[in-house]
Amino acid sequence: MRLWQQVMLSQVRDDTPDLTMRQTAILFTIYLDPPPHTVRGLAVRLNVTKPVITRALDTMGALKLVSRHRDELDKRNVLVKRTVEGALFVERFGDVIIARAQELPI
């Protein structure tokens, strides 16, 4: 728990976007699980409704952490894609976890 506290404190003190737990879970799913990702698929994976995913993606899209595109093969699907900004955010988050873990007493 101390590690999680230290990671969260680092995120709050930093100038990175302040994501909710739900947004963070969605973002990590997009970046850690292999694509393709769809709104429908993310809703099933996280056991939430499609509007919940859409609201989170609206916020993360405005922050340029993800982008959405209509699936050209099936217009009913909305594909969620990774962005450079999002990849850097996730990488920095991982770096913070490693740094805070190394600071904790063994």
C-alpha positions in Angstrom: 0.0 0.0 0.0 2.9 2.3 0.7 4.1 1.9 -2.9 0.7 2.8 -4.3 0.5 5.8 -1.9 3.9 7.1 -3.1 3.1 6.6 -6.7 -0.2 8.5 -6.4 1.5 11.3 -4.4 4.1 11.6 -7.2 1.3 11.8 -9.8 -0.6 14.5 -7.9 2.5 16.6 -7.4 3.6 16.3 -11.0 2.3 18.3 -13.9 0.8 15.2 -15.6 -2.9 14.8 -16.2 -4.9 13.9 -13.2 -6.8 10.7 -14.3 -9.4 8.9 -12.3 -8.9 5.3 -11.4 -11.4 4.2 -14.1 -9.6 6.3 -16.7 -6.3 4.9 -15.6 -7.6 1.4 -15.8 -8.9 2.0 -19.3 -5.7 3.7 -20.5 -3.5 0.9 -19.1 -5.8 -1.7 -20.8 -5.4 0.1 -24.1 -1.6 0.3 -23.8 -0.8 -3.0 -22.1 -3.3 -5.4 -23.9 -2.8 -6.0 -27.6 -5.0 -4.1 -30.0 -7.5 -3.7 -31.6 -9.5 -2.0 -28.9 -13.1 -0.9 -29.4 -15.5 0.9 -27.1 -17.7 -2.2 -26.9 -14.7 -4.4 -26.1 -13.4 -2.1 -23.4 -16.8 -2.0 -21.8 -17.0 -5.8 -21.7 -13.4 -6.1 -20.4 -13.9 -3.6 -17.6 -17.5 -4.7 -16.9 -18.9 -1.2 -17.4 -21.3 0.4 -19.9 -20.3 1.9 -23.2 -21.3 5.4 -22.0 -18.8 5.0 -19.2 -16.0 4.2 -21.7 -17.1 7.0 -24.0 -16.9 9.6 -21.2 -13.5 8.4 -20.1 -12.3 8.4 -23.8 -13.7 12.0 -24.2 -11.4 13.1 -21.4 -8.4 11.1 -22.5 -8.9 12.2 -26.1 -8.9 15.9 -25.1 -5.5 15.1 -23.3 -4.3 13.4 -26.5 -3.7 10.1 -24.6 -5.9 8.1 -27.1 -7.7 8.7 -30.3 -10.9 7.2 -31.7 -11.7 6.3 -35.3 -14.7 4.6 -37.0 -13.8 1.1 -38.1 -13.8 1.2 -41.9 -14.7 -2.5 -42.1 -17.6 -2.3 -39.6 -19.0 1.3 -39.2 -20.8 0.2 -36.0 -17.4 -0.1 -34.2 -15.3 2.7 -32.8 -11.6 1.8 -32.7 -9.5 3.2 -29.9 -5.9 3.9 -30.8 -2.8 4.7 -29.0 -1.0 8.0 -29.4 2.6 9.1 -28.9 1.5 11.3 -26.0 -0.4 8.4 -24.4 2.6 6.1 -24.8 4.9 8.6 -23.1 2.4 9.1 -20.3 2.2 5.3 -19.6 6.0 5.0 -19.8 6.5 7.8 -17.4 4.0 6.3 -15.0 6.0 3.0 -15.1 9.2 5.0 -14.4 7.5 6.6 -11.3 6.5 3.1 -10.1 10.0 1.8 -10.4 11.5 4.9 -8.8 9.1 4.9 -5.8 9.6 1.1 -5.4 13.4 1.5 -5.2 13.0 4.2 -2.4 11.0 1.9 -0.1 12.8 0.0 2.6 13.2 -3.7 2.0 
